[in-house]
């Protein structure tokens, strides 16, 4: 009993964690249902064609009132029509109209599209006409995609893939974004989440029903093996050297070296334009010069830097430039270290009898060059290509020796920025490194593409490890409830990546995997009093917005209170799934009415509002009431406590009614002022009272 009570406490803590999220999501969905949005999808500016997209339950007004259509046309066909002003019916332009009825549309709502001429005058005329339609408004940034997400058209990884596809500048970026938008990451993360959920379901069943001796003995061992394998898979996915993120953000490639070795000249050659000033004066480049390039399909952020040297004067500008160069090089994905090829042959003898040692001379001079620039530490942590520039200034003998040397070292290459010799070779070598840094986008093995994903995956691994450590070090029987909480957090973090955060799937698999009928009701066992974790500031802001939203759409206080009550019912119906009542259909036959009321007054109420309700009393056989001295929802609204004035506690009444109805205790719940307090009157249906009397008589 104690273990089950602690288990319930852990479950109930989840209510307060997602209460605000559920509350906000329902508010947004209801807001979407009551407004129609439009936007110029093709972007502002003069163009041949401008495309307007309209989404919402009143989109049909555009079709029927801004063209000569008498009824809605066939879906997904283009019609050439004269576009009219909504009010004056004045012709605005001639263009194409397309009708996309929901749910088979991008947002899942009714949508239409106008393709008109792209002059500024036409664009402004169409926008002004759309603004005249009641409940039409311009879309907020990303609102079309947000509505598609809430309609279940995309998960968060697919939304991010769509964003990346729009921003893609190279072929490889396009492929990665397209795979992600197509669901490659979603399928991977949802599969991992399913594995944890199924194993958590096994643990949940073990906690609840092990005393009934209907559970396999090796469940703990089986779960451990499954989770260890999964942790290895996630860690392998994370240990990819940020390939997906580098490809998405661009490969930071930095050119460094001493002054006057040809860094800016190389930048200009790779950019194929004079991006940097080139002179024979040492220290011409003082700051970082960046250029975005597409090299063989890879996005490259190429940076030219100030020349690094020790014997600097007191020129504070040059000193700052050197500091910035070192900082930029420290964060590079790939370094191009430029050296004057002639420096590699300094101090060599002219005696041909020792020519066989020239490779050592070149290597020693290169190491000396690193030391002089004081960049040994930077090079030790970075992928580096050594570029010997000014190859054309070497004599034939030196050129031949240097070519032989470079053939032995893959990252050594010779070029001449003056004659452009070796430029194709350096591009090929850079592309090879880019492929190693970014990999090749693969639908079956997608890469983690955002820091947000990486954070939640690391947290998931952390909680999987904590579960395994707890179960390994301590007696599983004593710590299994605590360990199960770690798995719930792991599931939560995976859900945060895709945007699916709920415990419904855990509930649904418990009774599918086990044909177990619990002998006693959850509510008859020791119920805990959960921890109140609701952020009151966030709740206040959201609730005030909902009041304002309902008030703008109501003509009387009763109508306003009805809208608030409906919002409360939406929130309550979503939250009740979390406490293992709604899905366990046979429980309602064993739970007494008083038990469910005590449950709502104590545990449920405290987890939602931080404290228990003040009083629970019975008025007569079919009526009960809860008393609340200072309702949370009325703290943020300054109204007299009078029967004729708005009582925002109808929102809470809606939550209570949804909880009771979802649990099989059909009732009507209303909120009333009473002697400076609020009473929640609960009138139950006759069938509920009759069933309860039968339970009392047993």
C-alpha positions as CSV (number, residue, x, y, z in Angstrom):
1,X,0.0,0.0,0.0
2,X,2.8,2.4,0.9
3,X,4.6,1.7,-2.4
4,X,1.4,2.3,-4.4
5,X,0.7,5.5,-2.5
6,X,4.2,6.8,-3.3
7,X,3.7,5.7,-6.9
8,X,0.5,7.8,-7.1
9,X,2.4,10.8,-5.7
10,X,4.9,10.6,-8.5
11,X,2.1,10.3,-11.1
12,X,0.3,13.3,-9.6
13,X,3.4,15.5,-9.7
14,X,3.1,15.3,-13.5
15,X,-0.2,17.1,-13.4
16,X,1.2,20.3,-12.2
17,X,4.1,20.1,-14.6
18,X,2.0,19.9,-17.7
19,X,-1.1,21.8,-16.4
20,X,0.1,25.1,-17.9
21,X,1.1,23.5,-21.1
22,X,-2.3,21.9,-21.6
23,X,-4.0,25.1,-20.5
24,X,-2.0,27.1,-23.0
25,X,-2.4,24.6,-25.9
26,X,-6.2,24.5,-25.5
27,X,-6.3,28.3,-25.4
28,X,-4.3,28.5,-28.6
29,X,-6.4,25.9,-30.4
30,X,-9.6,27.7,-29.4
31,X,-8.1,31.0,-30.6
32,X,-7.2,29.4,-33.9
33,X,-10.8,28.1,-34.3
34,X,-12.2,31.6,-33.9
35,X,-9.9,33.6,-36.2
36,X,-9.0,33.4,-39.9
37,X,-5.5,34.5,-40.8
38,X,-3.9,35.6,-44.1
39,X,-0.4,36.4,-45.3
40,X,1.5,37.3,-48.4
41,X,3.4,34.0,-48.8
42,X,5.6,35.1,-51.7
43,X,7.2,38.0,-49.8
44,X,6.9,41.8,-50.3
45,X,8.4,43.5,-53.3
46,X,7.7,43.9,-56.9
47,X,7.3,40.5,-58.7
48,X,5.4,38.8,-61.5
49,X,3.2,36.8,-59.2
50,X,2.1,37.4,-55.5
51,X,0.6,34.6,-53.5
52,X,-1.8,35.1,-50.6
53,X,-2.7,32.3,-48.3
54,X,-5.8,32.3,-46.1
55,X,-6.5,29.8,-43.3
56,X,-9.4,29.5,-40.9
57,X,-13.1,28.6,-40.5
58,X,-14.2,31.7,-42.5
59,X,-11.8,31.2,-45.4
60,X,-14.9,30.6,-47.6
61,X,-15.8,34.2,-47.4
62,X,-12.9,35.0,-49.7
63,X,-14.2,32.5,-52.3
64,X,-17.8,33.6,-52.1
65,X,-17.5,37.3,-51.5
66,X,-14.3,38.3,-53.4
67,X,-15.1,36.4,-56.6
68,X,-18.3,35.7,-58.5
69,X,-18.6,32.1,-57.2
70,X,-22.1,31.3,-55.9
71,X,-21.0,28.1,-54.1
72,X,-17.7,26.7,-53.1
73,X,-15.7,25.3,-56.1
74,X,-14.1,21.9,-56.5
75,X,-11.2,21.5,-54.2
76,X,-7.5,21.7,-55.3
77,X,-8.2,23.2,-58.8
78,X,-7.1,26.5,-60.1
79,X,-9.8,29.0,-61.3
80,X,-9.0,32.2,-63.2
81,X,-11.2,34.8,-61.6
82,X,-11.6,38.6,-61.2
83,X,-10.7,39.4,-57.6
84,X,-13.2,41.9,-56.0
85,X,-13.2,44.2,-53.0
86,X,-15.1,42.6,-50.1
87,X,-17.4,45.6,-49.5
88,X,-17.5,47.7,-52.7
89,X,-17.2,44.8,-55.2
90,X,-14.8,46.9,-57.2
91,X,-12.4,44.8,-59.3
92,X,-8.9,44.7,-57.8
93,X,-7.1,42.3,-60.2
94,X,-7.5,39.1,-62.2
95,X,-5.8,36.0,-60.9
96,X,-6.0,32.4,-59.8
97,X,-8.0,31.1,-56.9
98,X,-7.5,27.7,-55.3
99,X,-9.8,26.2,-52.5
100,X,-8.4,23.6,-50.0
101,X,-11.1,22.4,-47.6
102,X,-9.9,21.0,-44.3
103,X,-8.6,18.7,-43.0
104,X,-6.8,18.0,-46.3
105,X,-4.9,21.2,-46.2
106,X,-1.5,22.4,-45.0
107,X,-3.0,23.7,-41.7
108,X,-5.8,21.2,-41.4
109,X,-8.3,24.1,-41.6
110,X,-10.2,25.4,-44.6
111,X,-7.8,27.3,-46.7
112,X,-7.7,29.2,-50.0
113,X,-5.0,30.8,-52.1
114,X,-5.0,33.8,-54.3
115,X,-2.3,34.2,-57.0
116,X,-2.4,37.7,-58.3
117,X,0.0,40.1,-60.0
118,X,2.9,41.2,-57.8
119,X,2.8,45.0,-58.0
120,X,2.8,46.9,-54.8
121,X,-0.6,48.5,-55.6
122,X,-2.3,45.1,-56.2
123,X,-0.7,43.6,-53.0
124,X,-1.9,46.6,-50.9
125,X,-5.4,46.5,-52.4
126,X,-5.8,42.7,-51.7
127,X,-4.6,43.1,-48.1
128,X,-7.0,46.0,-47.5
129,X,-9.9,43.9,-48.9
130,X,-9.0,41.0,-46.6
131,X,-8.9,43.2,-43.6
132,X,-12.5,44.2,-44.2
133,X,-13.8,40.7,-43.6
134,X,-15.0,40.1,-40.0
135,X,-12.6,38.0,-37.8
136,X,-9.8,38.2,-40.5
137,X,-6.4,39.3,-39.3
138,X,-2.8,39.1,-40.6
139,X,-0.9,36.0,-39.6
140,X,1.8,36.2,-37.0
141,X,5.2,34.9,-38.0
142,X,5.1,31.2,-38.4
143,X,1.4,31.0,-37.5
144,X,0.4,28.8,-40.5
145,X,3.0,26.2,-39.5
146,X,1.9,26.5,-35.8
147,X,-1.7,25.7,-36.8
148,X,-0.4,22.8,-38.9
149,X,1.5,21.5,-35.8
150,X,-1.6,21.8,-33.5
151,X,-3.6,20.0,-36.2
152,X,-1.2,17.1,-36.1
153,X,0.2,17.7,-39.6
154,X,3.8,18.0,-38.3
155,X,5.7,17.3,-35.2
156,X,8.3,19.8,-34.0
157,X,11.2,18.1,-35.8
158,X,9.3,18.2,-39.1
159,X,8.5,21.9,-38.5
160,X,12.2,22.6,-37.9
161,X,12.9,20.6,-41.1
162,X,10.5,22.8,-43.0
163,X,12.2,25.9,-41.6
164,X,15.7,24.5,-42.6
165,X,14.4,23.6,-46.1
166,X,13.3,27.2,-46.6
167,X,16.7,28.5,-45.4
168,X,18.7,25.9,-47.3
169,X,21.4,27.4,-49.5
170,X,23.3,24.3,-50.7
171,X,22.4,20.9,-52.1
172,X,23.6,18.9,-49.0
173,X,21.6,21.2,-46.7
174,X,18.5,20.7,-48.9
175,X,18.8,16.9,-48.6
176,X,19.2,17.0,-44.8
177,X,16.2,19.4,-44.4
178,X,14.0,17.4,-46.8
179,X,14.7,14.1,-44.9
180,X,13.9,15.8,-41.6
181,X,10.7,17.4,-42.9
182,X,9.8,14.0,-44.2
183,X,9.9,12.5,-40.7
184,X,13.3,10.8,-40.5
185,X,14.0,12.2,-37.0
186,X,10.4,11.9,-35.9
187,X,10.4,8.2,-36.6
188,X,13.7,7.7,-34.9
189,X,12.8,9.6,-31.7
190,X,9.2,8.3,-31.5
191,X,10.6,4.7,-31.8
192,X,13.0,5.4,-28.9
193,X,10.2,7.0,-26.9
194,X,8.0,3.9,-27.6
195,X,10.7,1.6,-26.3
196,X,11.0,3.5,-23.0
197,X,7.2,3.8,-22.7
198,X,6.8,0.1,-23.1
199,X,9.4,-0.7,-20.5
200,X,8.0,1.9,-18.2
201,X,4.6,0.2,-18.6
202,X,6.2,-3.1,-17.5
203,X,7.6,-1.3,-14.4
204,X,4.2,0.4,-13.7
205,X,2.5,-3.0,-13.9
206,X,5.1,-4.5,-11.6
207,X,4.5,-1.7,-9.0
208,X,0.7,-2.0,-9.2
209,X,0.2,-5.7,-9.5
210,X,3.2,-7.6,-8.3
211,X,1.4,-8.5,-5.1
212,X,-1.3,-10.2,-7.2
213,X,1.4,-12.6,-8.5
214,X,0.3,-12.2,-12.1
215,X,3.5,-10.6,-13.2
216,X,6.5,-12.3,-14.7
217,X,9.5,-12.7,-12.4
218,X,12.2,-11.5,-14.8
219,X,10.6,-8.2,-15.7
220,X,13.3,-6.1,-13.9
221,X,16.1,-8.0,-15.8
222,X,14.3,-7.7,-19.1
223,X,13.8,-3.9,-18.7
224,X,17.4,-3.4,-17.7
225,X,18.6,-5.2,-20.8
226,X,16.2,-3.2,-23.1
227,X,17.2,0.1,-21.6
228,X,20.9,-0.6,-21.7
229,X,20.7,-1.3,-25.5
230,X,18.6,1.8,-26.0
231,X,21.1,4.0,-24.1
232,X,23.9,2.7,-26.3
233,X,21.9,3.6,-29.4
234,X,21.2,7.2,-28.2
235,X,24.8,7.7,-27.2
236,X,26.0,6.6,-30.6
237,X,23.5,9.0,-32.2
238,X,25.0,11.8,-30.0
239,X,28.6,10.9,-30.6
240,X,28.5,12.1,-34.2
241,X,30.8,15.2,-33.7
242,X,27.8,17.5,-34.4
243,X,27.6,16.6,-38.1
244,X,24.0,17.5,-38.5
245,X,24.4,20.8,-36.7
246,X,27.5,21.8,-38.6
247,X,25.8,21.1,-41.9
248,X,22.8,23.1,-40.9
249,X,24.7,26.1,-39.5
250,X,27.6,26.1,-42.0
251,X,31.1,24.8,-41.7
252,X,33.2,27.4,-39.9
253,X,36.5,27.5,-42.0
254,X,39.1,30.0,-40.9
255,X,42.2,31.1,-42.8
256,X,45.1,31.9,-40.4
257,X,48.8,32.6,-40.8
258,X,51.5,35.2,-40.5
259,X,51.1,38.6,-42.2
260,X,51.6,38.9,-45.9
261,X,51.4,35.1,-46.7
262,X,48.4,35.4,-49.0
263,X,45.4,34.8,-46.7
264,X,43.3,37.5,-48.2
265,X,44.3,36.5,-51.7
266,X,43.1,32.9,-51.0
267,X,39.8,34.3,-49.7
268,X,39.3,36.3,-52.8
269,X,40.1,33.3,-55.1
270,X,37.7,31.0,-53.2
271,X,35.0,33.7,-53.2
272,X,35.7,34.5,-56.8
273,X,35.4,38.2,-56.0
274,X,37.5,40.9,-54.2
275,X,36.0,40.3,-50.7
276,X,39.2,41.5,-48.9
277,X,41.7,44.2,-49.7
278,X,45.1,42.9,-50.8
279,X,48.3,44.9,-50.6
280,X,52.0,44.2,-50.0
281,X,51.8,46.0,-46.6
282,X,51.9,43.7,-43.7
283,X,48.8,43.9,-41.4
284,X,46.4,45.2,-44.1
285,X,43.6,43.0,-42.7
286,X,42.7,44.1,-39.2
287,X,39.4,42.4,-38.6
288,X,37.5,39.2,-39.4
289,X,36.1,39.1,-43.0
290,X,33.5,36.5,-43.5
291,X,31.9,35.1,-46.7
292,X,29.3,32.4,-47.2
293,X,30.3,29.9,-49.9
294,X,28.8,26.8,-51.5
295,X,31.7,24.4,-52.0
296,X,30.5,21.1,-53.7
297,X,27.1,21.4,-52.0
298,X,28.5,22.1,-48.5
299,X,27.7,25.4,-46.8
300,X,31.0,27.1,-45.8
301,X,31.5,30.2,-43.6
302,X,34.9,31.2,-44.7
303,X,36.8,33.7,-42.5
304,X,39.9,35.7,-43.3
305,X,41.8,36.9,-40.3
306,X,44.5,39.4,-39.3
307,X,48.1,38.1,-39.6
308,X,49.5,36.7,-36.4
309,X,53.0,37.7,-35.3
310,X,54.9,38.2,-32.1
311,X,56.9,41.3,-32.9
312,X,54.0,43.7,-33.0
313,X,54.3,47.3,-32.2
314,X,52.1,49.2,-29.8
315,X,49.4,49.4,-32.5
316,X,46.3,48.6,-30.4
317,X,44.2,48.0,-33.5
318,X,46.6,45.3,-34.8
319,X,46.8,43.7,-31.4
320,X,43.0,43.5,-31.2
321,X,42.9,42.0,-34.7
322,X,45.4,39.3,-33.6
323,X,43.3,38.5,-30.5
324,X,40.2,38.2,-32.7
325,X,42.1,35.9,-35.1
326,X,43.1,33.5,-32.4
327,X,39.6,33.5,-30.9
328,X,38.1,32.8,-34.4
329,X,40.5,30.0,-35.1
330,X,39.8,28.4,-31.7
331,X,36.1,27.9,-32.6
332,X,36.8,26.7,-36.2
333,X,35.6,23.4,-37.7
334,X,38.4,23.5,-40.3
335,X,41.6,25.6,-40.3
336,X,43.5,26.7,-43.4
337,X,47.0,27.5,-42.1
338,X,48.8,29.5,-44.8
339,X,52.6,29.6,-44.9
340,X,55.0,31.2,-47.4
341,X,56.5,28.2,-49.2
342,X,59.9,29.9,-49.2
343,X,59.9,29.8,-45.3
344,X,60.0,26.0,-45.5
345,X,63.4,26.1,-47.2
346,X,65.1,28.5,-44.8
347,X,68.5,27.5,-43.4
348,X,68.9,24.7,-45.9
349,X,72.4,23.9,-47.2
350,X,73.1,24.2,-50.9
351,X,75.2,21.1,-50.8
352,X,73.5,18.5,-52.9
353,X,75.0,15.7,-50.7
354,X,72.5,16.4,-48.0
355,X,69.4,16.9,-50.2
356,X,68.0,13.7,-48.8
357,X,67.4,15.6,-45.5
358,X,65.3,18.4,-47.0
359,X,62.1,16.7,-45.9
360,X,63.3,17.0,-42.3
361,X,64.2,20.7,-43.0
362,X,60.7,21.4,-44.3
363,X,59.1,19.7,-41.3
364,X,61.4,21.5,-38.8
365,X,60.7,24.9,-40.5
366,X,56.9,24.2,-40.4
367,X,57.1,23.3,-36.6
368,X,59.1,26.5,-36.0
369,X,56.5,28.5,-37.9
370,X,53.8,27.1,-35.5
371,X,55.9,28.0,-32.5
372,X,56.6,31.5,-33.7
373,X,52.9,32.1,-34.2
374,X,52.1,30.5,-30.9
375,X,49.3,28.4,-32.3
376,X,50.4,24.9,-31.3
377,X,47.4,24.5,-28.9
378,X,44.9,25.7,-31.5
379,X,46.2,23.3,-34.2
380,X,46.2,20.3,-31.7
381,X,42.4,20.7,-31.3
382,X,41.4,21.6,-34.8
383,X,41.2,19.8,-38.2
384,X,43.9,21.6,-40.3
385,X,45.0,21.9,-43.9
386,X,48.6,23.3,-44.3
387,X,48.7,25.5,-47.4
388,X,52.1,26.4,-48.8
389,X,51.4,29.5,-50.9
390,X,53.7,31.4,-53.3
391,X,54.7,28.0,-54.8
392,X,55.6,29.9,-58.0
393,X,58.5,31.7,-56.3
394,X,60.4,28.5,-55.6
395,X,63.0,27.2,-58.0
396,X,62.4,24.0,-59.9
397,X,64.4,21.9,-57.4
398,X,62.5,23.2,-54.4
399,X,59.2,22.7,-56.2
400,X,60.0,19.1,-56.9
401,X,61.1,18.5,-53.3
402,X,58.0,20.1,-51.8
403,X,55.7,18.1,-54.1
404,X,57.4,14.9,-52.9
405,X,56.9,16.1,-49.3
406,X,53.2,16.8,-49.8
407,X,52.6,13.4,-51.3
408,X,53.6,11.9,-48.0
409,X,51.4,14.1,-45.9
410,X,47.7,14.3,-46.9
411,X,47.1,17.7,-45.2
412,X,50.0,19.5,-46.9
413,X,49.2,21.2,-50.2
414,X,50.9,23.7,-52.4
415,X,49.2,26.6,-54.2
416,X,50.0,29.9,-55.9
417,X,47.4,32.6,-55.5
418,X,49.2,34.6,-58.2
419,X,49.0,32.0,-60.9
420,X,46.0,30.1,-59.3
421,X,47.9,26.9,-59.5
422,X,46.7,24.3,-57.0
423,X,43.3,25.9,-56.3
424,X,41.3,22.9,-57.7
425,X,43.4,20.7,-55.4
426,X,42.7,22.7,-52.3
427,X,39.0,22.7,-53.1
428,X,39.0,18.9,-53.5
429,X,40.9,18.5,-50.2
430,X,38.5,20.9,-48.4
431,X,35.5,18.9,-49.8
432,X,37.0,15.7,-48.4
433,X,37.2,17.3,-45.0
434,X,33.7,18.7,-45.3
435,X,32.3,15.2,-46.0
436,X,34.1,13.9,-42.9
437,X,32.7,16.8,-40.8
438,X,29.1,16.6,-42.0
439,X,28.7,13.2,-43.4
440,X,26.1,12.4,-46.1
441,X,22.5,13.0,-45.2
442,X,20.7,9.6,-44.9
443,X,17.0,9.1,-44.3
444,X,17.6,5.8,-42.5
445,X,20.3,7.2,-40.2
446,X,19.5,10.9,-39.7
447,X,21.8,13.1,-37.8
448,X,20.9,15.3,-34.8
449,X,20.5,18.7,-36.4
450,X,19.8,21.1,-33.5
451,X,21.2,21.9,-30.1
452,X,17.7,21.6,-28.7
453,X,17.5,18.0,-29.7
454,X,21.0,17.3,-28.3
455,X,20.1,18.8,-25.0
456,X,17.0,16.7,-24.5
457,X,18.8,13.5,-25.8
458,X,21.6,14.1,-23.3
459,X,18.9,14.5,-20.5
460,X,17.3,11.3,-21.7
461,X,20.5,9.4,-21.5
462,X,21.1,11.0,-18.0
463,X,17.8,9.7,-16.6
464,X,18.2,6.3,-18.2
465,X,21.6,6.1,-16.5
466,X,20.1,7.2,-13.2
467,X,17.5,4.5,-13.5
468,X,20.0,1.8,-14.2
469,X,22.3,2.9,-11.4
470,X,19.5,3.0,-8.9
471,X,18.3,-0.5,-9.8
472,X,21.9,-1.8,-9.8
473,X,23.1,-0.4,-6.5
474,X,20.0,-0.8,-4.4
475,X,17.3,-3.4,-3.8
476,X,14.8,-3.0,-6.7
477,X,11.9,-3.7,-4.4
478,X,12.7,-0.7,-2.3
479,X,13.6,1.9,-5.0
480,X,11.4,0.9,-7.9
481,X,9.0,3.8,-7.5
482,X,11.9,6.3,-7.5
483,X,13.5,4.5,-10.5
484,X,10.2,4.6,-12.5
485,X,10.2,8.4,-12.0
486,X,13.5,8.6,-13.9
487,X,12.0,6.7,-16.8
488,X,9.0,9.1,-16.9
489,X,11.5,12.0,-17.2
490,X,13.4,10.2,-20.0
491,X,10.1,9.8,-21.9
492,X,9.3,13.5,-21.2
493,X,12.5,14.7,-22.7
494,X,12.1,12.7,-25.9
495,X,8.5,14.0,-26.1
496,X,9.9,17.6,-25.8
497,X,11.9,17.0,-29.0
498,X,8.9,16.0,-31.1
499,X,6.3,18.1,-29.2
500,X,4.4,15.1,-27.9
501,X,4.4,15.4,-24.1
502,X,1.8,13.2,-22.4
503,X,1.5,10.0,-20.4
504,X,-1.3,8.5,-22.4
505,X,0.7,5.9,-24.3
506,X,2.0,4.5,-21.0
507,X,-1.6,4.1,-19.8
508,X,-2.7,2.5,-23.0
509,X,0.0,-0.2,-23.1
510,X,-0.4,-1.4,-19.4
511,X,-3.6,-3.3,-19.9
512,X,-2.7,-4.4,-23.5
513,X,0.3,-6.3,-22.2
514,X,-1.2,-7.7,-19.1
515,X,-4.6,-9.4,-18.6
516,X,-4.6,-8.2,-15.0
517,X,-7.7,-7.1,-13.1
518,X,-6.8,-5.1,-10.0
519,X,-8.8,-6.2,-7.0
520,X,-9.0,-2.9,-5.3
521,X,-9.6,0.7,-6.5
522,X,-6.8,3.1,-6.8
523,X,-8.9,5.7,-4.9
524,X,-9.5,3.2,-2.0
525,X,-5.7,3.1,-1.4
526,X,-3.7,5.7,0.4
527,X,-3.8,8.8,-1.7
528,X,-0.9,11.2,-1.4
529,X,-1.0,14.9,-1.4
530,X,1.0,16.0,-4.4
531,X,3.4,18.9,-4.6
532,X,2.0,22.1,-6.0
533,X,4.3,23.3,-8.8
534,X,2.0,25.6,-10.7
535,X,3.8,28.9,-11.7
536,X,1.2,31.4,-10.5
537,X,2.6,34.2,-12.6
538,X,2.3,32.3,-15.8
539,X,-1.1,31.1,-14.8
540,X,-2.2,34.7,-14.1
541,X,-1.0,36.0,-17.4
542,X,-2.6,33.1,-19.4
543,X,-5.9,33.4,-17.5
544,X,-6.1,37.1,-17.9
545,X,-5.6,36.6,-21.7
546,X,-8.4,34.1,-21.7
547,X,-10.8,36.4,-19.8
548,X,-10.0,39.1,-22.3
549,X,-10.5,36.8,-25.2
550,X,-13.9,35.5,-24.0
551,X,-15.0,39.0,-23.1
552,X,-14.4,40.3,-26.6
553,X,-16.7,37.6,-27.9
554,X,-19.5,37.8,-25.3
555,X,-22.4,40.2,-25.0
556,X,-23.4,39.4,-21.4
557,X,-21.9,38.0,-18.2
558,X,-23.7,34.7,-18.4
559,X,-22.3,34.2,-22.0
560,X,-18.8,35.1,-20.7
561,X,-19.1,32.6,-17.8
562,X,-20.3,29.9,-20.2
563,X,-17.2,30.4,-22.3
564,X,-14.9,30.3,-19.3
565,X,-16.7,27.1,-18.1
566,X,-16.1,25.5,-21.6
567,X,-12.4,26.3,-21.3
568,X,-12.3,24.7,-17.9
569,X,-14.0,21.5,-19.3
570,X,-11.4,21.3,-22.0
571,X,-8.5,21.5,-19.5
572,X,-10.1,19.0,-17.1
573,X,-10.8,16.4,-19.8
574,X,-7.1,16.5,-20.8
575,X,-5.7,16.4,-17.3
576,X,-7.8,13.5,-16.0
577,X,-6.0,11.0,-18.3
578,X,-2.9,11.4,-16.2
579,X,-4.2,10.0,-13.0
580,X,-5.1,6.5,-14.2
581,X,-8.9,6.8,-13.8
582,X,-10.5,7.6,-17.2
583,X,-9.0,4.6,-19.0
584,X,-9.7,2.1,-16.3
585,X,-13.3,1.7,-17.1
586,X,-14.1,-0.9,-14.6
587,X,-13.0,1.2,-11.7
588,X,-16.0,3.4,-11.6
589,X,-18.1,0.4,-10.6
590,X,-16.0,0.1,-7.4
591,X,-15.3,3.7,-6.5
592,X,-17.7,5.3,-4.1
593,X,-18.9,8.8,-4.7
594,X,-17.4,10.1,-1.5
595,X,-14.0,8.7,-2.5
596,X,-13.8,10.6,-5.8
597,X,-15.0,13.8,-4.1
598,X,-12.3,13.5,-1.4
599,X,-9.7,12.8,-4.2
600,X,-10.7,16.0,-6.0
601,X,-10.8,18.1,-2.8
602,X,-7.3,16.9,-1.7
603,X,-4.8,15.4,-4.1
604,X,-6.2,16.7,-7.4
605,X,-6.9,20.2,-6.1
606,X,-3.5,20.6,-4.4
607,X,-1.6,19.6,-7.5
608,X,-3.5,22.1,-9.6
609,X,-3.8,25.1,-7.2
610,X,-1.1,24.5,-4.6
611,X,-3.5,23.8,-1.7
612,X,-6.6,21.6,-0.9
613,X,-10.1,22.9,-1.2
614,X,-11.3,24.3,2.1
615,X,-14.4,22.3,2.7
616,X,-16.5,19.4,1.2
617,X,-20.1,19.0,2.4
618,X,-23.3,17.2,1.3
619,X,-26.4,19.3,0.7
620,X,-28.8,16.4,0.0
621,X,-28.7,12.9,-1.7
622,X,-27.7,14.1,-5.1
623,X,-26.0,17.4,-4.3
624,X,-22.5,18.2,-2.8
625,X,-20.5,21.3,-2.6
626,X,-16.9,22.3,-2.3
627,X,-16.1,25.6,-0.6
628,X,-13.1,27.7,-1.5
629,X,-12.4,30.8,0.5
630,X,-10.1,32.5,-2.0
631,X,-10.3,31.0,-5.4
632,X,-7.0,31.3,-7.4
633,X,-8.8,32.3,-10.6
634,X,-10.4,35.3,-8.8
635,X,-7.1,36.6,-7.5
636,X,-6.3,38.2,-10.8
637,X,-9.7,39.8,-11.5
638,X,-10.9,42.8,-9.4
639,X,-14.6,42.2,-9.1
640,X,-17.1,42.5,-6.2
641,X,-18.1,39.2,-4.6
642,X,-21.8,39.6,-5.5
643,X,-24.2,37.2,-7.2
644,X,-24.8,39.6,-10.1
645,X,-21.1,40.1,-10.9
646,X,-18.7,37.9,-12.9
647,X,-17.3,34.9,-11.0
648,X,-14.2,33.5,-12.8
649,X,-14.4,30.4,-10.7
650,X,-16.7,29.0,-13.3
651,X,-13.5,28.0,-15.1
652,X,-12.6,25.8,-12.1
653,X,-16.1,24.5,-12.1
654,X,-15.6,23.4,-15.7
655,X,-12.5,21.5,-14.7
656,X,-14.3,19.7,-11.8
657,X,-17.2,18.8,-14.1
658,X,-14.9,17.3,-16.8
659,X,-13.0,15.3,-14.1
660,X,-16.3,13.9,-12.7
661,X,-17.8,13.1,-16.1
662,X,-14.6,11.5,-17.4
663,X,-14.5,9.2,-14.4
664,X,-18.1,8.1,-14.8
665,X,-19.7,10.3,-12.2
666,X,-21.9,12.4,-14.4
667,X,-22.7,15.7,-12.8
668,X,-23.4,19.4,-13.5
669,X,-21.0,21.8,-11.6
670,X,-21.7,25.5,-11.1
671,X,-19.9,28.2,-9.2
672,X,-21.6,30.6,-6.8
673,X,-20.7,33.5,-4.5
674,X,-21.6,32.7,-0.8
675,X,-20.7,34.9,2.1
676,X,-17.4,36.1,0.6
677,X,-16.4,32.6,-0.5
678,X,-17.1,30.5,-3.6
679,X,-19.2,27.3,-3.6
680,X,-18.9,24.7,-6.3
681,X,-22.3,23.0,-6.4
682,X,-22.2,19.4,-7.8
683,X,-25.5,17.9,-8.8
684,X,-25.2,14.2,-9.8
685,X,-27.4,12.3,-12.2
686,X,-29.8,9.7,-10.7
687,X,-27.8,6.8,-12.2
688,X,-24.7,7.9,-10.3
689,X,-26.6,8.1,-7.0
690,X,-28.2,4.7,-7.6
691,X,-24.9,3.0,-8.3
692,X,-23.4,4.6,-5.2
693,X,-26.2,3.3,-3.0
694,X,-25.6,-0.2,-4.3
695,X,-21.9,0.1,-3.3
696,X,-22.9,1.3,0.1
697,X,-25.1,-1.7,0.6
698,X,-22.4,-4.3,-0.1
